[in-house]
Amino acid sequence: MIRCDQVSKRYAESGDVLNHLSLEIAAGEMVFLTGHSGAGKSTLLKLIACLERPSRGQLLVDGRNIGRLTPRQIPHHRRQVGMIFQDYRLLMDRSVFDNVALPLVVAGLGSQEVARRVRAALNQVGLLNREKAHPLALSGGEQQRVGIARAIVGRPPLLVADEPTGNLDPQLAREVMALFARFNQVGVTLLIASHDLALISSLPYRTLTLDRGRLVADTHAPKFTASDASLSV
Amino acid sequence: MPRPSPRRWFRNWLALHHQEARSSLARLRGRPLPTLMTVLMIGIALALPGTLYVLTRNLAVLGDGWEHTAAISVFLKTEVKAEQAQALARRLAGRQDLESVILIPPEQALQELRAETGFAEAVEQLETNPLPYVLSLRPMTYLDDVAGLEGLREALSALPETDLVRMDTLWVQRFQGIIKVGERAALVLASALAAGVLLVIGNTIRLEIENCRQEIVIMETVGATRGFIRRPFLWLGLWFGGLGGLMAWFLIALARWLMQAPVSQLAALYQADFVLVGLGPAAQVVLLGGSLVLGLLGSWISVARHLAAIEPE
């Protein structure tokens, strides 16, 4: 699903954020990405969603070469990658329904199809009864779930999340992770950047560790199986 | 995410435009005062050349009586008698280059002098009628055929009965020249102010884009195309242009209405009845169509310049 081959990203002001990074994530995997702040986690996620372009190296996402996408292809690529942010990035002047509908509306779907899918997505994150509410009226955990609903509403094969639990208490964080695990069970590939090592180490998933733009550790799923995990909250 | 079929896509596209048109109008209504200021600015800029154009149109209407042909007056010698004058009139009426020939006898001329001018008392003093027979001619040739008219004048002067030929073409030509200058000035002014309107709309749209920066970033993140993000701003520009055009139309109509009463009074002093004409259908289409085009163009330029600068992160 994701193949990074000697990828570097250099910013004029901060130098190399990613430094000859190579890694591979197969379709259907759920992978954590960890490391200190500034290690390049967010940058890698942005490259995958083509919010940025690699400076060097080749990055393939679902067979598409990110460095070679034409401006016309970029929006279509972004629709295939659900993005979830630490700060949720919701439109505060629009209802929950309209926020979740955004990816479908920009893709040009009809209003009936939009309504059907938005309700399905809200149902999955347990916010079906809040569709008319405005984001400001929701708690942080609920706002993050709106953000997740928006990411999955277009049924992308790949979800990338940048510190999705960074602003949530441990209980809510576990709930969000359980939600991700459920998406993963139906075949969605997930890449989750987080520095919450306590949470990550308690979960049976592969973990990639970045340090100053390089891959320094790649721990595969621990010995215990998913059924042992404490995610069945 | 599946792509809809072309037909469905087109239907959705239309629905989206409809919704965008309405929501951008609602956005304008949400801030009535700044919107009114912008619309007024555009309206005044477009009303200036429009008013100048209306002015030249009215001058042209005023000059309509002499617009195409010149009237020629041939004063016959005083010794020419009625029969001779009538015979000459019949002869001239047979000429190909004359449209009409009217013979004005001295008695009729004197009567008109008495009735229409302030010389009634002076006329009473006269013992004999000093006026000659006059032939009032309308040539076939048009005003701009200077050589043809000159030839006609020479032919008329050469007649033995003729005392004097008067042909007032020069001032009519000058008048037409003035109208042409006015029309050109309206065009030049319109071009300059159209550029001003483009800047006003472009700047307003730039501010709108700045206000929506966060929203634009989120839309780009979830896969909105450039066209999708551009659309509401283009609609906004269309609304500004269209409303500005309507405002200009209203201002021109208002100016005409305000001018009608004094113009009527002035015309009454010349025993005339003059109703001011407005823009006319063609110019109304140009005004409203042009303002829509300006709105779209202004926002397009602004969007092209400023949207490119907004990238996610």
Interface residues (C-beta under 8 A of the other chain):
Chain A: K46 A49 L51 E52 P71 R72 P75 H76 H77 R78 R79 Q80 M83 R89 L90 L91 L102 P103 L104 V105 V106 A107 G108 L109 G110 S111 R150 G154 R155 P156
Chain B: M1 R3 P4 R8 W9 R11 N12 W13 A15 L16 Q214 E215 V217 I218 M219 E220 T221 V222 G223 A224 T225 R226 F228 E311 P312 E313
